[in-house]
Amino acid sequence: MHDLHPVAYRDLTFDDMPWVLSLAHKRYPTFDPGGALRFLAIVIPAPQALTIRSEGAFLIASHVAAPPWYPDQPECHVMALCAEAGAHWEAARLMRRSVAWAREQGCVRWRFHSETEHLIGALAERVGARKDSPRYVIDLSHG
């Protein structure tokens, strides 16, 4: 698959934390900035994490332990993908890099989902992902 929209990206650093928090707040105003700050402080230097950014998007993925039912099949989970409005090509490029990174880490599966109202199907399909399984939730925080 040819990338018609090349996007420069680099690793996140601690100096990027204000930008990450600002973009996340702009796109998801109800997130917890304190929790996000603690998370970033842990994940940016973590060797089992991929933390990358472009001019208008960032992605955080983790090479996680294999599920107990498949102990020899480690997985990569995209934990965060956030982009400026209109920066979907940047987001797709970061996702593509995370797929390559997962392969480099020996992962047998790459997973991406959203806990937001944003539709992610087109982005996921752009990098070759297929719909996996339905997810169900009960929001217990609202009575």
ZIMO-V377867 format. One record per backbone hydrogen bond with DSSP energy under -0.5 kcal/mol. CO is the residue of the C=O (numbers start at 1). NH is the residue of the N-H. Records with the same first field share a line. If there is no record, write none. Layout:
CO=NH + NH
This chain:
2=4
10=53
13=16
14=17
16=20
17=21
18=22
19=23
20=24
21=25
22=26
23=27
24=28
28=31
31=33
32=36
33=37
34=38
35=39
36=40
37=41
38=42
39=43
40=44
43=46
46=49
48=63
49=51
50=52 + 61
51=12
52=59
53=10
56=84
57=54
58=82
59=52
60=79 + 80
61=50
62=64 + 77
64=75
67=70
68=71
70=73
73=67
74=108 + 109
75=64
76=111
77=62 + 79
78=113
80=60
82=58
84=87
87=91
88=92
89=93
90=94
91=95
92=96
93=97
94=98
95=99
96=100
97=101
98=102
99=103
100=104
101=105
102=107
103=106
109=76
111=78
120=124
121=125
122=126
123=127
124=127 + 129
125=128
138=140
139=142
140=143
